[in-house]
C-alpha cells in the first residue's frame, strides 16, 4: 500500500451478523410489546444510527405516530423515547449473542490488511455494553479491530463523523482522506463522507438485503441478484464511492483507492 493508512469498519451487517438481524429483531419486538406493530422495512429504514435516535425516528413515522396516539392517548414524546430506549437496551442484549457471528471472510481479510500495514478501527450505532459483547465474540472468531467506538464514547452517533474522527486522531493519520469507512447502511455512508473519508458500501451481507447467509443463498439466483442490485443502488445514491457484496471482497477496491490517492485524488 502506498498512501492508504486505515480502514474503519461498521459492525452489524458488515463484519458480524449477516443481514443485520439483531437490531431488527429487538426493535420490532420492542414496539410489539407496546401494541404497535412495526414492519422490518420500517425498522431498517434508519438502521446504523444511534439506537435512541433510531427509536425517535421510528416514533416520528406517520403510521407509527398515529398508532401510538391511538394506543396511549398522546403523541410520542421525548419521555416516550427515553422509556423505550431504556426497555430496548436489555432486550437487545438478550438477542445480541445469537446474532454476533463474524461474517465469512472478515477475519481473514482483516488479517491480510493488518499485514499490509493498515490500521483497523470500527464504529457502530450500538451502545457500549452491546459493542463489548460483539468485540469479545468477534475476537474469539479471529476478528480484532484495534479500536471500537460507539456513540457513547463521543457523545453522538451517525451521521456525525465524531467516531471516525476520534479514530483518525488516535491513529494519528496524516489526513482523513487516508482512511476508508466501510459499512452497510446509509448512516455509515454519511458518517464516512462527513469525516472526509473514502466510503465503501456493503450490499449483500447488510441491512438493505437483510437476510442471513443461508436465507440469501436459498433465494433463486435472479431474486438474489435483484435484491443485491437494489441494495447497491441505495448505497450508491447515498454517496458511497464504491459498493461491494461483502468485506471479503474489499482488497481490490482498497488497491484502487490507494492508486487514486497516489495520483493526488481525494474523496
Secondary structure, DSSP 8 states (H G I E B T S, - for coil): --S--EEEE-SBTTTBSTT-HHHHHHHHHHHHHTT----HHHHHTTTTS-HHHHHHHHHHSHHHHHHHHHHHSS---HHHHHHHHHHHHHHHHHHHGGG--B-TTHHHHHHHHHHTT-EEEEE-SS-HHHHHHHHHHHHHTT---SEEE-HHHHT--TTS-HHHHHHHHHHT-S-GGGEEEEESSHHHHHHHHHTT-EEEEE-TTSTTT---HHHHHHS-HHHHHHHHHHHHHHHHHHT-SEEES-GGG-HHHHHHHHHHHHTT---
